[in-house]
Amino acid sequence: MSIKGTTLKTSLKPLLVVGGVGNGTGTGAATAKLFARRGYDVSLIARGSDALHRLSEEINKEGRGKATPFPTASYRPNDIHAAFTSLSKFYGLPSSPLPSSSSSSLIKNQTHILRVALFNIAYPIFKPFLETSDEDVQKSLEGNVQSAFTFSREVLLRLLENEDVDINSTLSRVNDSDDVSTNKILGGKGTLIFTGATASQRGNTMTSAFAAAKAGNRMLSQSLAKEFGKEGVHVVHGIKTSTDAGFVRLQPESIAQVYWNVAHQDRSAWTWELDLRPADEQW
């Protein structure tokens, strides 16, 4: 159904939710900025209130999409759930939707519809194996896997409420332009993107705890892609490398552009996994 369609639900403004923005200069921040420039409103969930508010102010000064910060004390399940409860109230989204709820329902005062979510949270630990403590392992699993489970659940419960969207009509609306193909591109109910790492594919020295957790994160994304793809939800895992001096730097803005592209694919050819590297990286 087109966002320009006749139903009230499809006239709502598209929303991007980003979990994790670091210091406000990396992948999460770049993705938020790009989607805002192209007409999405943006909800930002992160620790580090100062960086979060600076990023929101920077986006809002551009005067396109509006960013709203939702600071959280941690990425534990209760805090992530509380953040989604707050943003749901703010945008008029269902605060605690159930899998059995009607997808045709419309919440009173609803102004937005969640279309894209980015899980950009990571807890890196780089230590020799014999120096990696039980606490390190627990924190790595909590930061990279448990937080992903909780974030994904909150997102999926809301995406499943949506109708399938016509991507070209969406792009036309958010860009205030008719210079978009009139051919219908059925994009599904929405997209959940995971920012991954090379460690999810292979272990290395100093990465025993981190690689184990990122591999779990990757397999979670694949499981969700297989389970919810047939229900119209697009799940993506984006592997991004870290590079040493001498390589062309992998730019957050370039990653954000790839995330934009993958979030607006026709459901007849969805990407599950991306592997993003600079052109001259030796790998």
C-alpha positions as CSV (number, residue, x, y, z in Angstrom):
1,M,0.0,0.0,0.0
2,S,1.4,3.4,-1.0
3,I,2.2,5.9,1.7
4,K,0.2,8.3,-0.5
5,G,-2.7,5.8,-0.4
6,T,-6.2,6.2,0.8
7,T,-5.9,4.6,4.3
8,L,-5.1,6.8,7.3
9,K,-2.4,4.4,8.5
10,T,-0.3,4.8,5.3
11,S,-0.4,8.6,5.5
12,L,1.8,8.6,8.6
13,K,5.4,9.9,8.5
14,P,8.1,7.2,8.2
15,L,10.3,6.7,11.2
16,L,13.8,5.4,11.6
17,V,14.9,4.1,15.0
18,V,18.7,3.9,15.7
19,G,20.0,2.0,18.6
20,G,23.6,3.1,19.4
21,V,25.3,6.2,18.1
22,G,28.6,6.1,19.9
23,N,30.3,9.5,20.1
24,G,27.9,10.8,17.4
25,T,30.4,10.6,14.4
26,G,30.1,6.9,13.3
27,T,27.7,4.7,11.4
28,G,24.7,5.3,13.6
29,A,25.0,9.0,13.4
30,A,25.6,9.0,9.6
31,T,22.6,6.8,9.0
32,A,20.4,9.1,11.2
33,K,21.6,12.2,9.3
34,L,21.0,10.7,5.8
35,F,17.5,9.3,6.6
36,A,16.6,12.7,8.1
37,R,17.8,14.6,5.1
38,R,15.6,12.4,2.9
39,G,12.5,12.9,4.9
40,Y,12.4,10.4,7.7
41,D,12.0,11.5,11.3
42,V,14.6,9.8,13.5
43,S,14.4,8.3,17.0
44,L,17.8,7.9,18.7
45,I,18.4,5.5,21.5
46,A,21.8,5.5,23.1
47,R,23.9,5.9,26.2
48,G,26.0,9.1,26.5
49,S,23.4,11.8,26.8
50,D,25.7,14.6,25.7
51,A,26.6,13.1,22.3
52,L,23.0,12.0,21.8
53,H,21.7,15.5,22.3
54,R,24.4,17.1,20.1
55,L,23.6,14.8,17.3
56,S,19.9,15.5,17.6
57,E,20.5,19.3,17.6
58,E,22.8,18.9,14.5
59,I,20.1,17.0,12.6
60,N,17.3,19.4,13.6
61,K,19.3,22.4,12.5
62,E,19.2,21.1,8.9
63,G,15.4,21.5,9.0
64,R,14.5,18.4,7.2
65,G,13.6,15.3,9.2
66,K,13.3,15.8,13.0
67,A,15.5,13.8,15.4
68,T,14.4,13.0,19.0
69,P,16.8,11.6,21.6
70,F,15.9,8.9,24.0
71,P,18.8,8.5,26.4
72,T,19.2,5.2,28.2
73,A,21.3,4.2,31.2
74,S,22.3,0.9,29.6
75,Y,21.5,-1.6,26.9
76,R,20.0,-4.1,29.2
77,P,16.5,-5.4,28.4
78,N,14.6,-3.3,30.9
79,D,16.2,-0.1,29.7
80,I,15.7,-0.9,26.0
81,H,12.1,-1.7,26.6
82,A,11.7,1.6,28.5
83,A,13.2,3.5,25.6
84,F,10.7,1.9,23.2
85,T,7.8,2.6,25.5
86,S,8.8,6.3,25.7
87,L,9.3,6.7,21.9
88,S,6.0,4.8,21.3
89,K,4.2,7.3,23.5
90,F,6.0,10.2,21.8
91,Y,5.1,9.1,18.2
92,G,1.7,7.5,19.1
93,L,3.0,4.0,18.2
94,P,1.6,0.9,20.0
95,S,3.4,0.9,23.3
96,S,3.3,-2.9,23.8
97,P,1.8,-4.5,20.7
98,L,1.1,-8.2,20.7
99,P,1.8,-10.6,17.8
100,S,-1.9,-11.4,17.6
101,S,-3.0,-7.8,17.4
102,S,-4.8,-6.5,14.3
103,S,-2.5,-4.9,11.7
104,S,-5.3,-2.7,10.5
105,S,-5.7,-0.9,13.8
106,L,-4.6,2.7,14.2
107,I,-3.6,4.1,17.6
108,K,-5.3,7.4,18.6
109,N,-2.9,10.3,18.1
110,Q,-0.5,8.2,16.0
111,T,1.7,10.5,13.8
112,H,4.4,8.2,12.6
113,I,5.0,4.6,11.4
114,L,8.1,2.7,12.1
115,R,9.7,1.7,8.8
116,V,13.4,1.2,9.4
117,A,15.4,0.3,12.5
118,L,19.2,0.0,12.9
119,F,20.8,-2.0,15.6
120,N,24.2,-0.3,15.9
121,I,25.1,-1.4,19.5
122,A,28.4,-3.1,20.1
123,Y,30.5,-4.1,23.1
124,P,34.1,-4.8,21.8
125,I,36.5,-6.7,24.0
126,F,40.1,-7.4,22.7
127,K,42.1,-9.4,25.2
128,P,44.2,-12.6,25.1
129,F,42.0,-15.6,25.9
130,L,43.6,-16.4,29.3
131,E,43.2,-12.8,30.4
132,T,39.5,-12.7,29.4
133,S,37.4,-13.0,32.5
134,D,34.0,-14.5,33.1
135,E,32.7,-10.9,33.5
136,D,34.2,-10.0,30.1
137,V,32.4,-12.8,28.5
138,Q,29.1,-11.9,30.2
139,K,29.4,-8.3,29.2
140,S,30.2,-9.2,25.6
141,L,27.2,-11.5,25.4
142,E,24.9,-8.9,27.0
143,G,26.2,-6.0,24.9
144,N,26.3,-7.8,21.5
145,V,23.6,-10.6,21.8
146,Q,21.1,-10.0,24.5
147,S,20.6,-6.4,23.6
148,A,20.1,-7.4,20.0
149,F,17.4,-9.8,21.1
150,T,15.5,-7.2,23.1
151,F,15.9,-4.5,20.4
152,S,14.8,-6.8,17.7
153,R,11.7,-7.9,19.6
154,E,10.6,-4.3,20.2
155,V,11.1,-3.5,16.5
156,L,9.5,-6.6,15.1
157,L,6.4,-6.3,17.2
158,R,5.8,-2.8,15.7
159,L,6.9,-3.6,12.1
160,L,4.4,-6.5,12.0
161,E,1.7,-4.0,12.6
162,N,2.4,-2.3,9.3
163,E,1.0,-2.7,5.8
164,D,3.3,-3.5,2.9
165,V,4.7,-0.2,1.4
166,D,5.2,0.9,-2.2
167,I,8.8,2.1,-2.1
168,N,8.5,4.5,-5.0
169,S,5.5,6.2,-3.4
170,T,7.4,6.4,-0.1
171,L,10.4,8.0,-1.8
172,S,8.2,10.5,-3.7
173,R,6.5,11.5,-0.4
174,V,9.6,12.0,1.7
175,N,11.5,13.8,-1.1
176,D,8.5,16.0,-2.0
177,S,9.1,15.1,-5.6
178,D,7.3,13.4,-8.4
179,D,10.7,12.6,-10.1
180,V,10.4,9.0,-9.1
181,S,9.4,6.0,-11.2
182,T,5.7,5.2,-11.1
183,N,6.4,1.5,-11.2
184,K,5.3,-0.2,-8.0
185,I,8.1,-1.5,-5.8
186,L,6.7,-3.6,-3.0
187,G,9.0,-3.2,-0.1
188,G,7.3,-5.1,2.7
189,K,6.4,-3.9,6.2
190,G,9.8,-2.5,7.1
191,T,13.5,-3.2,7.6
192,L,15.7,-4.2,10.5
193,I,19.4,-3.7,10.0
194,F,22.2,-5.0,12.1
195,T,25.6,-3.4,12.0
196,G,28.0,-6.4,12.2
197,A,31.8,-6.9,12.1
198,T,34.4,-9.1,10.5
199,A,34.6,-10.9,13.8
200,S,31.2,-12.4,13.2
201,Q,32.7,-14.5,10.4
202,R,36.1,-15.4,11.8
203,G,37.9,-15.4,15.1
204,N,41.4,-14.0,15.6
205,T,43.9,-13.5,18.4
206,M,42.5,-11.2,21.0
207,T,38.9,-11.6,19.9
208,S,37.7,-14.8,21.6
209,A,34.9,-13.1,23.5
210,F,34.0,-10.5,20.9
211,A,34.0,-12.9,17.9
212,A,31.8,-15.4,19.8
213,A,29.3,-12.7,20.6
214,K,29.3,-11.1,17.2
215,A,28.8,-14.5,15.6
216,G,25.8,-15.0,17.8
217,N,24.5,-11.5,16.6
218,R,25.0,-12.6,13.0
219,M,23.1,-15.8,13.4
220,L,20.3,-14.0,15.2
221,S,19.9,-11.7,12.2
222,Q,19.9,-14.7,9.8
223,S,17.3,-16.5,11.9
224,L,15.1,-13.4,12.0
225,A,15.5,-13.0,8.2
226,K,14.3,-16.5,7.6
227,E,11.4,-16.4,10.2
228,F,10.0,-12.9,9.3
229,G,10.9,-12.5,5.7
230,K,7.8,-14.4,4.6
231,E,5.7,-12.0,6.8
232,G,7.1,-9.0,5.0
233,V,9.9,-7.9,7.3
234,H,13.3,-7.4,5.7
235,V,16.2,-8.2,8.1
236,V,19.8,-7.3,7.0
237,H,23.2,-8.0,8.5
238,G,25.9,-5.4,7.4
239,I,29.5,-6.5,8.0
240,K,31.9,-3.5,8.2
241,T,35.6,-3.9,8.6
242,S,38.0,-1.8,10.7
243,T,41.0,-0.7,8.8
244,D,44.6,0.1,9.7
245,A,46.6,3.1,8.5
246,G,47.3,2.9,4.8
247,F,43.9,1.8,3.6
248,V,41.2,4.0,2.2
249,R,39.1,4.6,5.2
250,L,35.6,3.1,5.3
251,Q,33.4,6.2,5.6
252,P,30.3,6.2,7.8
253,E,28.5,8.2,5.2
254,S,29.2,5.5,2.6
255,I,27.8,2.8,5.0
256,A,24.7,5.0,5.6
257,Q,24.1,5.2,1.8
258,V,24.3,1.4,1.5
259,Y,21.9,1.1,4.4
260,W,19.5,3.5,2.7
261,N,19.6,1.5,-0.5
262,V,19.1,-1.9,1.2
263,A,16.2,-0.5,3.2
264,H,14.3,0.4,0.0
265,Q,14.7,-2.8,-2.0
266,D,11.8,-4.6,-3.7
267,R,10.9,-7.7,-1.7
268,S,11.5,-9.9,-4.8
269,A,15.3,-9.4,-4.3
270,W,16.1,-8.7,-0.7
271,T,19.7,-8.6,0.6
272,W,20.4,-10.4,3.9
273,E,24.1,-9.8,4.3
274,L,26.4,-7.0,3.2
275,D,30.2,-7.1,3.5
276,L,31.5,-3.6,3.3
277,R,35.3,-2.9,2.8
278,P,37.5,-0.2,1.3
279,A,38.6,-0.9,-2.3
280,D,42.3,-1.4,-1.4
281,E,41.9,-3.4,1.8
282,Q,43.9,-6.6,1.8
283,W,41.6,-9.3,3.1
